[in-house]
Amino acid sequence: MSKKRVLIVGAGCAGMSCANQLAQHTEKFDVTLIDSIDRCVEQAFSIPVDKEKYGTGEHTLETVEEFEELVLCVLPDQAKILLGKTARWIDKFVLC
């Protein structure tokens, strides 16, 4: 049986999740993930939130260690595929 070629447009939460699921079946799928910007999961990084106005505080992955613990441990091999071998952690962003 030949692999199905899958193109996922959009590296947001849904696109990353879909790519992650398909990447677990490399014998069945050849997955390509594209996006119009140079970051994956654009909404995953934080923005300042007025705690008084919205009644909440923001949470950011402040350190490389925290990012690696919470993200890369979940997607160790897939993160390299999805984020790219040149992905790097800069100022609370994952740059692909």
TORKOL-4160 file (C-alpha; in steps of 0.2 Angstrom, whole numbers, padded with zeros to 4 digits, m for minus):
96
<pt num="1" X="0000" Y="0000" Z="0000"/>
<pt num="2" X="0007" Y="0017" Z="m0005"/>
<pt num="3" X="0008" Y="0032" Z="0007"/>
<pt num="4" X="m0005" Y="0045" Z="0006"/>
<pt num="5" X="0002" Y="0062" Z="0004"/>
<pt num="6" X="m0006" Y="0075" Z="0016"/>
<pt num="7" X="m0005" Y="0094" Z="0015"/>
<pt num="8" X="m0010" Y="0103" Z="0031"/>
<pt num="9" X="m0013" Y="0121" Z="0028"/>
<pt num="10" X="m0011" Y="0131" Z="0044"/>
<pt num="11" X="0001" Y="0128" Z="0059"/>
<pt num="12" X="m0011" Y="0133" Z="0072"/>
<pt num="13" X="m0017" Y="0122" Z="0086"/>
<pt num="14" X="m0028" Y="0111" Z="0075"/>
<pt num="15" X="m0015" Y="0110" Z="0061"/>
<pt num="16" X="m0001" Y="0105" Z="0073"/>
<pt num="17" X="m0013" Y="0092" Z="0082"/>
<pt num="18" X="m0018" Y="0085" Z="0065"/>
<pt num="19" X="0000" Y="0084" Z="0059"/>
<pt num="20" X="0005" Y="0076" Z="0076"/>
<pt num="21" X="m0008" Y="0062" Z="0074"/>
<pt num="22" X="m0004" Y="0058" Z="0056"/>
<pt num="23" X="0015" Y="0059" Z="0060"/>
<pt num="24" X="0013" Y="0044" Z="0072"/>
<pt num="25" X="0008" Y="0033" Z="0057"/>
<pt num="26" X="0023" Y="0036" Z="0045"/>
<pt num="27" X="0020" Y="0020" Z="0036"/>
<pt num="28" X="0003" Y="0027" Z="0030"/>
<pt num="29" X="0006" Y="0046" Z="0028"/>
<pt num="30" X="0018" Y="0058" Z="0021"/>
<pt num="31" X="0014" Y="0074" Z="0030"/>
<pt num="32" X="0018" Y="0092" Z="0025"/>
<pt num="33" X="0013" Y="0106" Z="0036"/>
<pt num="34" X="0013" Y="0124" Z="0029"/>
<pt num="35" X="0008" Y="0141" Z="0036"/>
<pt num="36" X="0008" Y="0159" Z="0029"/>
<pt num="37" X="0019" Y="0166" Z="0044"/>
<pt num="38" X="0036" Y="0160" Z="0050"/>
<pt num="39" X="0029" Y="0154" Z="0067"/>
<pt num="40" X="0020" Y="0139" Z="0072"/>
<pt num="41" X="0005" Y="0140" Z="0083"/>
<pt num="42" X="0004" Y="0159" Z="0083"/>
<pt num="43" X="m0008" Y="0160" Z="0097"/>
<pt num="44" X="0002" Y="0149" Z="0109"/>
<pt num="45" X="0013" Y="0163" Z="0114"/>
<pt num="46" X="0007" Y="0176" Z="0127"/>
<pt num="47" X="0001" Y="0193" Z="0126"/>
<pt num="48" X="0000" Y="0205" Z="0141"/>
<pt num="49" X="m0018" Y="0204" Z="0149"/>
<pt num="50" X="m0025" Y="0217" Z="0161"/>
<pt num="51" X="m0028" Y="0207" Z="0176"/>
<pt num="52" X="m0040" Y="0220" Z="0184"/>
<pt num="53" X="m0050" Y="0222" Z="0168"/>
<pt num="54" X="m0051" Y="0204" Z="0163"/>
<pt num="55" X="m0050" Y="0195" Z="0180"/>
<pt num="56" X="m0036" Y="0184" Z="0175"/>
<pt num="57" X="m0017" Y="0183" Z="0173"/>
<pt num="58" X="m0007" Y="0177" Z="0159"/>
<pt num="59" X="0004" Y="0162" Z="0159"/>
<pt num="60" X="0020" Y="0160" Z="0148"/>
<pt num="61" X="0033" Y="0147" Z="0146"/>
<pt num="62" X="0046" Y="0158" Z="0153"/>
<pt num="63" X="0061" Y="0147" Z="0151"/>
<pt num="64" X="0068" Y="0135" Z="0138"/>
<pt num="65" X="0067" Y="0121" Z="0152"/>
<pt num="66" X="0049" Y="0124" Z="0154"/>
<pt num="67" X="0046" Y="0124" Z="0136"/>
<pt num="68" X="0056" Y="0108" Z="0134"/>
<pt num="69" X="0047" Y="0100" Z="0148"/>
<pt num="70" X="0029" Y="0104" Z="0143"/>
<pt num="71" X="0031" Y="0104" Z="0124"/>
<pt num="72" X="0045" Y="0094" Z="0117"/>
<pt num="73" X="0043" Y="0080" Z="0129"/>
<pt num="74" X="0026" Y="0077" Z="0122"/>
<pt num="75" X="0031" Y="0078" Z="0104"/>
<pt num="76" X="0050" Y="0074" Z="0104"/>
<pt num="77" X="0052" Y="0067" Z="0087"/>
<pt num="78" X="0036" Y="0076" Z="0080"/>
<pt num="79" X="0042" Y="0093" Z="0086"/>
<pt num="80" X="0058" Y="0091" Z="0076"/>
<pt num="81" X="0047" Y="0087" Z="0061"/>
<pt num="82" X="0033" Y="0100" Z="0064"/>
<pt num="83" X="0044" Y="0114" Z="0070"/>
<pt num="84" X="0059" Y="0110" Z="0059"/>
<pt num="85" X="0077" Y="0106" Z="0064"/>
<pt num="86" X="0081" Y="0125" Z="0064"/>
<pt num="87" X="0067" Y="0129" Z="0077"/>
<pt num="88" X="0074" Y="0139" Z="0091"/>
<pt num="89" X="0067" Y="0147" Z="0107"/>
<pt num="90" X="0068" Y="0166" Z="0107"/>
<pt num="91" X="0059" Y="0179" Z="0118"/>
<pt num="92" X="0044" Y="0167" Z="0122"/>
<pt num="93" X="0042" Y="0162" Z="0103"/>
<pt num="94" X="0046" Y="0146" Z="0094"/>
<pt num="95" X="0054" Y="0152" Z="0078"/>
<pt num="96" X="0054" Y="0140" Z="0063"/>
